[in-house]
């Protein structure tokens, strides 16, 4: 749940109530996700999938997808199946990221990780199941949207999660562990793909579903890339400054793994300033959308002031 003090540093002057907005949208997303995967035979795999999918979290990715769809003239109903799919894909990446062969973590969102509860074999399969189901869910449940737009969303999701996106970023991230000579260019590549590609899909897919123009989709893409990088910079800072209780996962992992991070290259203060500059550039891309962009502007500022 979003804490009020997360928004203290938000520099924008607006009457938009982000806390209420996030709570309301979070409820909508939780209800949709709860219904998306019922338990059937064989129960264990569905229970494992649901365990991680319904373990809480801020639901920022589906919320961003819904907000973008609405901003560009669409509806929540049009975007909700894609929002759910994005959360399924994100959850898959967390389950696999936590495995002993990857980041080897015992806790996620304040709970034991999937492999700690169900074993490594079932955890791998639960991630696979969520990934496959995400595409099925978009294809079968998106209503009142032209087929070519749905097809474009499916293609965009596939690219975001594959070797050209999340998987490619993760491979380079693993290869970079323990190396102290990683350049800023390589670090940016890792996070533009590992974190940024899926965030970009959240934003751009919302616009695609609503029928946004190519020019607007480019704006949305630039907005997303900037908030994606800012999100990762703040993540790196929190890994140093926050506790395990605040994060809901192990703190200090990056230093233990000898990972090059933004704070290790720039220091914490410069990293914060860089994140803030990225957010300002992101919000500038939304100016043509006027008042309709308020949720996405507020969400961008929220990313740099979050505490977990």
C-alpha positions in Angstrom: 0.0 0.0 0.0 1.2 3.5 -0.8 2.4 5.4 2.2 1.6 9.2 2.5 5.2 10.1 3.2 6.3 8.7 -0.1 4.9 11.8 -1.8 6.6 14.4 0.4 9.2 15.3 -2.0 6.9 15.7 -5.0 7.8 19.2 -6.4 4.8 19.6 -8.7 1.9 21.8 -7.7 -1.3 20.0 -8.4 -4.6 19.3 -6.8 -4.5 15.7 -8.2 -4.8 13.2 -5.3 -2.3 10.5 -6.3 -2.7 8.5 -3.0 -6.5 8.0 -3.6 -6.0 7.4 -7.3 -3.4 4.6 -6.6 -5.6 3.0 -3.9 -8.6 3.0 -6.2 -6.7 1.6 -9.2 -4.9 -0.9 -7.1 -8.2 -2.3 -5.9 -9.4 -2.6 -9.5 -6.2 -4.4 -10.6 -6.3 -6.7 -7.6 -9.9 -7.7 -8.3 -9.1 -8.4 -12.0 -5.9 -10.4 -11.2 -7.8 -12.5 -8.6 -10.3 -13.5 -11.2 -7.8 -14.0 -14.0 -6.3 -17.2 -12.7 -8.7 -19.6 -11.0 -7.3 -22.7 -9.3 -8.0 -25.9 -11.3 -6.3 -29.3 -11.8 -3.3 -29.7 -11.3 -3.8 -27.4 -8.3 -0.2 -27.0 -7.3 0.9 -25.0 -10.4 -2.1 -22.7 -10.2 -1.5 -22.1 -6.5 2.1 -21.4 -7.2 1.2 -18.9 -9.9 -1.3 -17.2 -7.7 1.0 -17.2 -4.7 3.4 -14.7 -6.4 0.8 -12.9 -8.6 -1.4 -12.0 -5.7 1.4 -11.4 -3.2 0.7 -7.6 -3.2 3.0 -5.0 -4.7 2.2 -1.5 -5.9 0.7 -2.6 -9.2 2.4 0.3 -10.9 2.7 -1.4 -14.2 -1.0 -2.2 -14.8 -2.0 1.2 -13.3 0.4 3.0 -15.8 -1.1 1.0 -18.7 -4.7 2.0 -17.7 -3.7 5.6 -17.1 -2.1 5.9 -20.6 -5.0 4.2 -22.3 -7.4 6.7 -20.6 -5.2 9.7 -21.4 -5.1 8.8 -25.1 -8.9 8.4 -25.4 -9.5 4.7 -24.3 -11.1 3.1 -21.3 -10.1 1.0 -18.3 -12.0 -1.9 -19.7 -10.0 -1.9 -23.0 -6.7 -1.9 -21.1 -7.3 -4.1 -18.1 -6.5 -7.5 -19.8 -3.2 -6.0 -21.0 -2.6 -4.5 -17.5 -3.1 -8.0 -16.0 -0.8 -9.5 -18.6 1.9 -7.0 -17.7 1.6 -7.9 -14.1 1.8 -11.6 -14.9 5.0 -11.0 -17.0 6.5 -8.8 -14.2 5.7 -11.5 -11.6 7.3 -14.2 -13.8 10.5 -12.1 -14.0 10.5 -11.7 -10.2 10.0 -15.5 -9.6 12.9 -16.3 -12.0 15.1 -13.4 -10.7 14.8 -14.8 -7.2 16.0 -18.3 -8.1 19.4 -19.6 -6.7 20.8 -19.6 -10.2 20.0 -15.9 -10.6 19.8 -13.4 -7.7 19.2 -16.1 -5.1 16.8 -14.3 -2.8 14.6 -15.7 0.0 12.1 -12.8 0.3 9.9 -10.8 -2.1 7.2 -8.4 -1.2 7.8 -9.3 2.4 7.0 -13.0 1.8 9.1 -16.1 1.1 10.0 -16.3 -2.5 8.2 -18.8 -4.7 11.0 -21.4 -4.8 11.3 -21.3 -1.0 7.6 -22.3 -0.8 7.1 -24.6 -3.8 10.6 -25.7 -4.7 12.8 -24.6 -7.6 11.2 -26.9 -10.1 7.6 -25.7 -9.6 8.8 -22.1 -9.3 10.4 -22.2 -12.7 7.2 -23.8 -14.1 5.0 -21.2 -12.3 7.0 -18.4 -14.1 6.7 -20.2 -17.4 2.9 -20.6 -16.8 2.4 -16.9 -16.0 4.4 -15.9 -19.1 2.4 -18.1 -21.5 -0.9 -17.2 -19.9 -0.2 -13.5 -20.2 -0.4 -13.6 -24.0 -3.4 -15.9 -24.0 -5.2 -13.6 -21.6 -4.6 -10.5 -23.8 -5.7 -12.3 -26.9 -8.9 -13.8 -25.5 -10.1 -11.1 -23.1 -9.4 -7.7 -24.9 -12.9 -6.5 -26.0 -14.0 -3.6 -28.2 -10.5 -3.1 -29.6 -9.6 -3.6 -33.3 -7.7 -6.9 -33.9 -4.7 -5.1 -35.4 -4.2 -3.1 -32.2 -4.4 -6.3 -30.1 -1.9 -8.0 -32.4 0.4 -5.0 -32.0 0.2 -5.2 -28.2 1.0 -8.9 -28.3 4.1 -8.2 -30.4 5.2 -5.3 -28.2 4.9 -7.5 -25.1 6.8 -10.3 -26.7 9.7 -8.0 -27.6 9.7 -6.3 -24.2 10.1 -9.7 -22.4 12.5 -11.5 -24.8 16.1 -11.3 -25.7 15.6 -7.8 -27.2 14.2 -6.7 -23.8 14.1 -8.1 -20.3 15.9 -11.4 -21.0 18.8 -9.6 -22.8 19.2 -7.1 -20.0 19.2 -9.8 -17.4 21.9 -11.8 -19.3 24.2 -8.7 -19.4 23.4 -8.0 -15.8 24.6 -11.5 -14.8 27.7 -11.2 -16.9 28.6 -7.8 -15.3 28.5 -9.1 -11.6 31.8 -8.7 -9.8 33.3 -6.6 -12.6 34.3 -3.1 -11.5 35.0 -1.7 -15.0 31.4 -1.6 -16.2 30.7 1.6 -18.2 27.8 3.9 -17.8 26.8 2.9 -21.4 26.6 -0.8 -20.4 24.7 0.0 -17.2 22.2 2.1 -19.1 21.8 -0.8 -21.6 21.2 -3.3 -18.8 18.5 -1.3 -17.2 16.9 0.1 -20.4 16.3 -3.6 -21.2 15.9 -5.3 -17.8 13.6 -2.8 -16.2 12.8 -0.2 -18.9 11.5 -2.4 -21.7 8.5 -3.7 -19.7 7.7 -0.2 -18.3 7.8 1.1 -21.8 5.4 -1.6 -22.9 3.0 -0.6 -20.1 2.9 3.0 -21.4 3.0 2.3 -25.2 0.5 -0.6 -25.1 -2.0 1.6 -23.3 -1.7 4.1 -26.2 -1.8 1.5 -28.9 -5.1 0.1 -27.4 -6.6 3.5 -27.5 -5.5 4.2 -31.1 -3.0 6.9 -30.3 -1.2 8.5 -33.3 2.4 7.4 -34.1 3.6 10.8 -32.9 1.9 10.4 -29.6 3.3 6.8 -29.3 6.8 8.2 -29.8 6.2 10.8 -27.0 4.9 8.0 -24.7 8.0 5.9 -25.5 10.3 8.7 -24.6 8.3 9.4 -21.4 8.5 5.7 -20.5 12.3 5.3 -21.1 13.0 8.3 -18.9 10.8 7.0 -16.0 12.2 3.5 -16.4 15.8 4.7 -15.9 14.8 7.0 -13.0 13.0 4.0 -11.5 16.2 1.9 -11.6 18.4 4.7 -10.2 16.0 5.0 -7.2 16.0 1.2 -6.9 19.8 1.3 -6.6 19.7 4.1 -4.0 17.1 2.2 -2.0 19.2 -1.0 -2.0 21.8 1.1 -0.1 19.6 3.3 2.1 16.5 1.2 2.9 16.0 -1.7 5.3 14.7 -5.2 4.3 11.5 -4.4 6.1 10.9 -1.3 4.0 11.8 -3.0 0.7 10.1 -6.3 1.4 13.2 -8.0 0.0 16.8 -8.3 0.9 18.6 -5.0 1.2 22.3 -4.4 0.3 22.2 -7.2 -2.4 24.0 -5.0 -5.0 27.0 -4.4 -2.8 27.3 -8.0 -1.8 27.1 -9.1 -5.5 29.7 -6.4 -6.3 27.4 -4.9 -8.9 28.2 -1.6 -10.5 25.2 0.6 -9.8 24.4 4.3 -10.4 25.4 5.3 -6.9 28.7 3.4 -7.2 29.4 5.4 -10.4 28.0 8.8 -9.3 27.4 8.7 -5.6 23.9 9.0 -4.0 23.4 12.8 -4.3 24.3 12.9 -8.0 22.1 9.8 -8.6 19.1 11.5 -7.0 19.6 14.6 -9.2 19.9 12.5 -12.4 16.7 10.7 -11.5 14.9 14.0 -10.9 16.2 15.4 -14.3 14.9 12.2 -16.1 11.5 12.7 -14.5 11.3 16.3 -15.6 12.2 15.4 -19.1 9.6 12.6 -19.0 6.9 15.0 -17.9 7.8 17.5 -20.6 6.8 14.8 -23.1 3.2 14.8 -21.7 2.6 18.5 -22.0 0.5 18.2 -25.2 -2.0 16.0 -23.3 -2.8 18.7 -20.9 -4.9 17.9 -17.8 -5.5 14.3 -19.0 -1.8 13.6 -18.3 -2.1 14.5 -14.5 -2.0 10.8 -13.4 1.1 10.0 -15.4 2.8 13.2 -14.3 2.1 12.4 -10.7 3.2 8.8 -11.1 6.5 9.9 -12.6 7.2 12.1 -9.5 6.1 9.3 -7.2 8.8 7.1 -8.7 11.6 9.4 -7.4 10.1 9.9 -4.0 9.1 6.3 -3.1 10.7 4.6 -0.1 10.3 1.0 -1.3 
